């Protein structure tokens, strides 16, 4: 039988996108650093909710406050997994195996993004469940109140945006340690400088992650708020992601 007479079915030549996404999820959780980072995210979220429930005898422990306080530390730590998801492919030197099995690098990167968003959904669910359970176990004197669908959606957008910022930084820098340091230090330094330097205070309303994205879990955003948030996302997510896609597609495998 000639080589042309036998054709391998398309679904056997390369793994499907869903399988690629599952593989990338396993990569995030199978390593020691990924496993402990995931445990730390869940533990810190739970601890933060418990502490919030006991602040001032529980007077501040409304469901909205519990939920917002649970997602704030997660939004800082969860993107570290996004950084590692992309950068560890190069630092652990698994690129030769990965790109031999899946030559289309775009599919690999899209699968990493999908895996990052699925992990974000899991983290969001943990924050929500922890907030509701702790709110029921230790209710505030005036009641825990209700959590609106708008704030839930905005909280998910907040976690998703910060996670993708981590993925973008990992793709743009491609070395784990510098990528994590720059991801943590650069936005923090910008937020700090914009809070003390008058010329930067106006820009902070448009370009600082803390002032523009941080309130997503506390209040319903207006059109101007979304404009500020969109500009921030363009700077901290879209720009490094463009650089990261270009580098991911062109960097030599060695």
C-alpha positions in Angstrom: 0.0 0.0 0.0 1.5 3.3 -1.0 1.9 6.2 1.4 -0.7 8.2 -0.6 -3.2 5.5 -0.3 -3.2 5.6 3.5 -4.3 8.7 5.2 -4.3 9.2 8.9 -7.6 10.6 10.1 -7.5 14.3 11.0 -8.5 13.6 14.6 -5.5 11.3 15.0 -2.9 13.6 13.5 -3.1 16.2 16.2 -4.9 16.5 19.5 -8.2 18.4 19.5 -8.4 21.9 21.0 -10.3 20.6 24.0 -7.6 17.9 24.7 -4.9 20.6 24.3 -6.7 22.7 26.9 -6.9 19.8 29.3 -3.2 19.2 28.8 -2.4 22.8 29.6 -4.5 22.6 32.7 -2.5 19.6 33.8 0.7 21.5 33.2 -0.6 24.3 35.5 -1.4 21.9 38.3 1.0 18.9 37.9 4.2 20.8 38.8 5.2 21.5 42.4 5.1 25.2 41.9 1.7 25.2 40.2 0.2 22.9 42.8 1.3 25.0 45.7 0.4 28.2 44.0 -3.1 26.8 43.4 -3.4 25.7 47.1 -2.2 29.1 48.2 -4.8 30.9 46.1 -7.6 28.9 47.6 -6.3 29.1 51.1 -5.7 32.9 51.0 -9.2 33.4 49.6 -10.7 31.4 52.5 -8.5 33.1 55.1 -9.4 36.5 53.8 -13.1 35.8 53.9 -12.9 34.5 57.5 -10.9 37.5 58.7 -13.4 39.8 57.0 -16.3 38.1 58.8 -14.7 38.9 62.2 -13.7 42.5 61.5 -15.4 44.8 64.0 -17.5 41.9 65.4 -18.8 41.1 61.9 -20.4 44.5 61.3 -18.6 44.8 57.9 -19.2 41.3 56.8 -21.8 41.9 54.2 -21.8 39.4 51.3 -20.6 42.1 48.9 -17.7 42.9 51.2 -16.8 39.2 51.7 -16.9 38.6 48.0 -14.8 41.6 47.2 -12.2 40.9 49.8 -12.0 37.3 48.6 -11.2 38.2 45.0 -8.7 40.9 45.7 -5.7 38.7 46.8 -6.7 36.1 44.2 -6.4 38.7 41.5 -2.8 39.2 42.6 -1.7 35.6 43.0 -3.7 33.8 40.3 -1.9 35.5 37.4 1.4 34.1 38.7 0.0 30.8 37.4 -0.7 32.5 34.1 2.8 33.7 33.9 4.2 30.2 34.6 1.8 28.6 32.2 3.5 30.3 29.3 7.0 31.0 30.5 7.7 27.6 31.9 7.3 26.1 28.4 10.6 27.8 27.6 12.4 27.7 31.0 11.6 24.0 31.4 12.7 23.3 27.8 9.6 21.4 26.9 9.1 23.5 23.7 10.8 20.9 21.4 8.4 18.2 22.5 5.3 20.5 22.5 6.0 22.1 19.1 7.0 18.8 17.5 3.6 17.3 18.5 1.7 20.5 17.7 3.6 22.5 15.1 0.9 25.3 15.0 2.1 27.5 17.9 -1.1 29.5 17.8 -3.1 26.5 18.8 -0.8 26.0 21.8 -1.1 29.6 22.9 -4.9 29.6 22.5 -5.1 26.4 24.5 -3.0 28.1 27.3 -5.4 31.1 27.3 -8.4 28.8 27.5 -6.8 26.8 30.3 -6.1 30.0 32.2 -9.7 31.2 31.8 -11.0 27.8 33.0 -8.8 28.0 36.1 -10.1 31.6 36.6 -13.7 30.2 36.6 -12.6 27.7 39.3 -11.0 30.4 41.4 -14.1 32.5 41.0 -16.3 29.7 42.2 -14.1 29.1 45.2 -14.3 32.8 46.2 -18.1 32.8 45.8 -18.7 29.6 47.7 -16.4 30.7 50.5 -18.1 34.1 50.7 -21.6 32.6 50.9 -20.7 29.9 53.4 -18.8 32.1 55.8 -21.5 34.8 55.4 -24.0 32.2 56.5 -21.9 30.8 59.4 -20.9 34.2 60.7 -23.6 36.7 59.6 -23.2 40.4 60.2 -25.4 42.0 62.9 -27.4 43.8 60.2 -27.5 40.8 57.9 -25.2 39.8 55.1 -27.3 41.4 52.4 -27.4 40.2 48.7 -24.8 40.1 46.0 -26.0 41.4 42.7 -25.6 39.7 39.4 -23.8 42.8 38.1 -21.1 42.6 40.8 -20.7 38.9 40.2 -20.1 39.4 36.5 -17.8 42.3 37.2 -15.8 40.2 39.7 -15.4 37.5 37.0 -14.2 40.1 34.5 -11.7 41.4 37.1 -10.3 37.9 37.8 -10.2 37.1 34.1 -8.5 40.3 33.1 -5.8 40.0 35.7 -5.2 36.3 34.8 -4.8 37.3 31.1 -2.4 40.0 32.1 -0.3 37.3 33.7 -0.5 35.2 30.6 0.5 38.2 28.5 3.5 39.0 30.7 4.6 35.4 30.5 4.4 35.3 26.7 6.2 38.7 26.3 9.1 37.9 28.7 9.2 34.0 28.5 11.5 33.6 31.5 9.6 32.7 34.7 11.5 34.6 37.4 11.8 37.9 35.6 8.3 37.7 34.3 6.8 37.2 37.8 8.9 40.0 39.3 8.0 42.4 36.5 4.3 41.4 36.6 4.2 42.0 40.4 6.5 45.1 40.6 5.7 47.2 37.5 1.9 47.8 38.1 2.5 48.1 41.8 5.2 50.7 41.2 3.0 52.6 38.8 0.1 52.6 41.3 2.4 53.9 44.0 4.0 56.6 41.9 0.6 57.8 40.6 -0.7 58.1 44.1 2.1 60.5 45.2 3.1 62.4 42.0 0.6 65.0 40.9 1.3 64.7 37.2 0.5 61.0 37.3 -2.7 61.2 39.4 -4.8 62.0 36.4 -3.2 59.2 34.3 -3.8 56.8 37.2 -7.5 57.0 36.5 -6.9 55.7 33.1 -3.8 53.5 33.3 -3.4 52.2 36.9 -4.7 48.7 37.6 -5.7 49.3 41.2 -7.9 52.4 40.7 -9.5 51.2 37.5 -10.0 47.5 37.9 -10.0 47.1 41.7 -13.5 48.5 42.3 -15.1 46.0 39.9 -16.1 43.9 42.9 -17.6 46.8 45.0 -19.9 48.8 42.8 -21.6 48.8 39.4 -19.4 50.5 36.8 -20.6 53.4 34.7 -19.7 54.1 31.1 -16.8 56.3 32.1 -15.6 53.6 34.6 -15.5 51.1 31.8 -13.6 53.5 29.6 -10.9 53.8 32.3 -10.9 50.1 32.7 -10.6 49.5 29.0 -7.7 51.8 28.7 -5.9 50.1 31.5 -6.5 46.7 29.9 -5.1 48.0 26.6 -1.9 49.0 28.3 -1.3 46.1 30.7 -3.0 43.3 28.7 -3.3 44.0 25.0 0.1 45.6 24.4 2.2 42.8 26.1 -0.1 40.2 24.6 0.7 41.5 21.1 4.4 41.4 21.9 4.0 37.9 23.5 2.1 36.4 20.5 4.8 37.7 18.1 7.7 36.3 20.3 5.8 33.0 20.9 5.4 32.5 17.2 9.0 33.4 16.2 11.3 32.4 19.0 13.7 29.6 18.1 13.3 26.3 19.9 16.6 25.2 21.4 
